[in-house]
Amino acid sequence: MINNITTMDTRPQMAVAKPTASVQNMGMPPILGFKTPPLKEKAKIQVKKVKRGDNLIIPGVIDDDYVDIVEEYVTIENNNQEQNFFANHINNPIKIKRKIKYLKNCYLIDFIQSPKPRCGLGTEAIKNLAEKAMFDPKAQGRIVTYSIPMIKEMSPALFFYKLGFRFTSPEANKYMEECLVKNIPDIPAQTGMMYLPKSKLHKLLRYGELF
């Protein structure tokens, strides 16, 4: 009987790796370049809190929600001009009852400086402060400042006035209105205390610059 089966190769077979596409040959997405966005410039503003316990007396005209009005007796010493009026009290001091206005808790702007003039950075800083003051349960939106020009040629009064701040002096406010209407600079510079009324605060937060 003839065996038709040929001799089989019983040696172990080695697996042959099939060639694959090189990583370099594969389509790779382009590498995206990321740049750090430039830091946004900001106005430098220095603020401190004023407490009711500081007993700061406010002269002039200011909204009632900014002050505690307290009736106190004030001692007046006699002088030559008062002797005729207070003839019966020449040797004794006079006590007069007066209404004293003490500033409530609020934010006081010490100074503000913008790296670029007339580009809205100062306005943005004031708006951020106004929002912070509005949500402060003690300050309740109250912000005050003192208009004191650092140099003779520049006055912060018109900047603050355009944002809604008002002087405690009616005469100074009237002069500010004339400067705006006639488009003239604040010369001589108006100085004194300014505050942000509640009605102006809401407009500032809603619209930004009022002018």
C-alpha positions as CSV (number, residue, x, y, z in Angstrom):
1,M,0.0,0.0,0.0
2,I,1.4,3.3,-1.0
3,N,1.3,6.2,1.5
4,N,0.5,9.4,-0.3
5,I,1.2,11.7,2.7
6,T,4.5,13.4,2.3
7,T,6.8,13.9,5.1
8,M,5.6,16.7,7.4
9,D,7.8,19.5,8.8
10,T,7.4,19.2,12.5
11,R,9.7,22.1,13.4
12,P,8.2,24.9,15.3
13,Q,7.0,27.8,13.1
14,M,7.9,31.4,13.8
15,A,5.4,34.1,13.5
16,V,6.4,36.8,11.0
17,A,5.4,40.3,11.8
18,K,3.6,42.1,9.1
19,P,4.9,45.5,8.1
20,T,2.7,48.3,9.5
21,A,2.5,51.9,8.6
22,S,5.1,54.0,10.4
23,V,4.0,56.6,13.0
24,Q,5.7,59.2,10.9
25,N,3.7,58.2,7.9
26,M,0.3,58.5,9.8
27,G,-1.7,61.6,9.4
28,M,-1.1,63.6,12.6
29,P,-3.2,66.7,13.4
30,P,-1.2,69.9,13.5
31,I,0.1,71.0,16.8
32,L,-1.8,74.0,18.0
33,G,0.1,76.9,19.5
34,F,-1.2,78.4,22.7
35,K,-0.3,82.0,23.8
36,T,-0.8,83.4,27.3
37,P,-3.2,86.2,26.9
38,P,-1.8,89.6,28.0
39,L,-2.8,90.8,31.4
40,K,-5.5,93.4,31.3
41,E,-4.3,96.7,32.6
42,K,-6.2,98.1,35.6
43,A,-6.5,101.4,37.4
44,K,-4.8,101.5,40.8
45,I,-7.3,102.3,43.5
46,Q,-6.8,102.6,47.2
47,V,-9.8,102.3,49.5
48,K,-10.4,102.0,53.2
49,K,-13.4,101.4,55.3
50,V,-14.9,104.1,57.5
51,K,-16.8,103.1,60.6
52,R,-19.6,104.9,62.3
53,G,-17.6,104.6,65.5
54,D,-15.0,106.9,64.0
55,N,-17.4,109.8,64.7
56,L,-16.6,111.7,61.5
57,I,-18.6,114.9,61.5
58,I,-19.9,115.8,58.0
59,P,-20.5,119.5,57.3
60,G,-22.5,120.7,54.4
61,V,-25.3,119.0,52.5
62,I,-25.4,115.2,52.2
63,D,-28.1,112.5,51.8
64,D,-29.7,111.4,55.1
65,D,-28.8,107.7,54.4
66,Y,-25.1,108.7,54.7
67,V,-25.3,110.0,58.2
68,D,-26.7,109.6,61.7
69,I,-28.2,112.9,62.8
70,V,-27.7,113.3,66.5
71,E,-28.8,116.3,68.6
72,E,-26.1,117.3,71.0
73,Y,-25.3,120.2,73.2
74,V,-22.3,122.3,72.1
75,T,-20.5,124.6,74.4
76,I,-19.7,128.1,73.0
77,E,-17.2,130.3,74.8
78,N,-18.0,134.0,75.0
79,N,-15.9,136.4,72.9
80,N,-16.1,140.1,72.3
81,Q,-18.6,139.7,69.4
82,E,-20.9,137.6,71.5
83,Q,-20.9,139.6,74.7
84,N,-23.7,141.9,73.5
85,F,-25.9,139.0,72.4
86,F,-25.2,136.9,75.5
87,A,-25.2,139.7,77.9
88,N,-26.5,137.6,80.7
89,H,-23.8,134.9,80.3
90,I,-20.6,136.9,80.2
91,N,-18.9,134.8,82.8
92,N,-20.5,131.4,82.0
93,P,-20.1,129.3,78.8
94,I,-23.2,128.9,76.6
95,K,-24.6,125.5,75.6
96,I,-26.5,125.3,72.4
97,K,-28.4,122.3,71.1
98,R,-27.3,121.4,67.5
99,K,-27.8,118.6,65.1
100,I,-24.6,116.8,64.4
101,K,-24.2,114.6,61.3
102,Y,-21.9,111.6,61.8
103,L,-20.8,109.6,58.8
104,K,-22.1,106.0,58.7
105,N,-20.1,102.9,57.6
106,C,-18.9,103.5,54.1
107,Y,-15.9,103.1,51.7
108,L,-13.5,106.0,51.4
109,I,-11.4,106.3,48.2
110,D,-7.9,107.5,49.1
111,F,-6.7,107.8,45.5
112,I,-7.2,106.4,42.1
113,Q,-4.6,106.3,39.3
114,S,-5.1,105.0,35.7
115,P,-2.2,103.8,33.6
116,K,-3.9,105.2,30.5
117,P,-6.1,108.3,30.6
118,R,-9.5,108.5,29.1
119,C,-9.8,104.7,28.3
120,G,-12.4,103.7,30.9
121,L,-10.0,102.0,33.4
122,G,-10.8,104.4,36.1
123,T,-14.5,104.1,35.5
124,E,-14.3,100.3,35.7
125,A,-12.4,100.5,39.0
126,I,-15.2,102.7,40.5
127,K,-17.9,100.4,39.1
128,N,-16.3,97.4,40.8
129,L,-16.1,99.3,44.1
130,A,-19.7,100.5,43.8
131,E,-20.8,96.9,43.3
132,K,-18.8,95.7,46.3
133,A,-20.2,98.5,48.4
134,M,-23.8,97.8,47.3
135,F,-23.6,94.2,48.5
136,D,-21.8,95.1,51.7
137,P,-24.5,95.0,54.4
138,K,-22.8,97.6,56.5
139,A,-21.8,100.1,53.8
140,Q,-25.0,99.6,51.8
141,G,-23.6,101.3,48.8
142,R,-22.1,104.3,50.5
143,I,-18.8,105.7,49.0
144,V,-17.1,109.0,49.8
145,T,-13.9,110.6,48.6
146,Y,-12.0,113.9,48.9
147,S,-11.3,115.9,45.8
148,I,-7.7,117.0,46.3
149,P,-5.7,117.6,43.1
150,M,-2.2,116.1,43.2
151,I,-0.9,118.7,40.7
152,K,-2.3,122.1,39.9
153,E,-3.2,121.3,36.3
154,M,-5.3,118.2,37.1
155,S,-8.4,117.9,39.2
156,P,-10.2,114.6,40.0
157,A,-13.5,116.5,40.7
158,L,-14.9,116.4,37.1
159,F,-14.0,112.7,36.9
160,F,-15.9,111.8,40.0
161,Y,-18.8,114.3,39.2
162,K,-19.4,112.6,35.8
163,L,-19.7,109.2,37.6
164,G,-22.4,110.6,39.9
165,F,-20.4,111.9,42.9
166,R,-21.6,115.1,44.4
167,F,-19.9,117.7,46.7
168,T,-21.4,118.4,50.1
169,S,-21.1,122.0,49.0
170,P,-24.0,123.2,46.7
171,E,-21.8,125.9,45.3
172,A,-19.2,123.4,44.2
173,N,-21.8,121.3,42.5
174,K,-23.2,124.3,40.7
175,Y,-19.7,125.1,39.4
176,M,-19.2,121.5,38.2
177,E,-22.4,121.8,36.2
178,E,-21.1,125.0,34.5
179,C,-17.9,123.2,33.7
180,L,-19.8,120.4,31.9
181,V,-22.3,122.7,30.1
182,K,-19.6,125.1,28.9
183,N,-17.0,122.3,28.4
184,I,-14.4,124.1,30.4
185,P,-11.7,122.6,32.8
186,D,-12.1,122.6,36.5
187,I,-9.8,125.7,37.2
188,P,-9.4,126.6,39.9
189,A,-9.8,123.0,41.1
190,Q,-12.7,122.4,43.4
191,T,-11.7,120.6,46.6
192,G,-13.7,119.0,49.4
193,M,-15.7,116.0,50.3
194,M,-17.8,114.1,47.6
195,Y,-20.2,111.3,48.0
196,L,-22.1,109.0,45.7
197,P,-25.9,109.3,46.1
198,K,-28.0,106.1,45.8
199,S,-29.7,107.2,42.7
200,K,-26.4,107.9,41.0
201,L,-25.0,104.5,42.3
202,H,-27.7,102.6,40.4
203,K,-27.1,104.5,37.2
204,L,-23.4,103.9,37.4
205,L,-23.8,100.2,37.8
206,R,-26.3,100.0,35.0
207,Y,-24.8,102.3,32.4
208,G,-21.2,103.0,33.3
209,E,-20.3,106.5,32.5
210,L,-23.2,108.9,32.8
211,F,-21.8,111.3,30.2
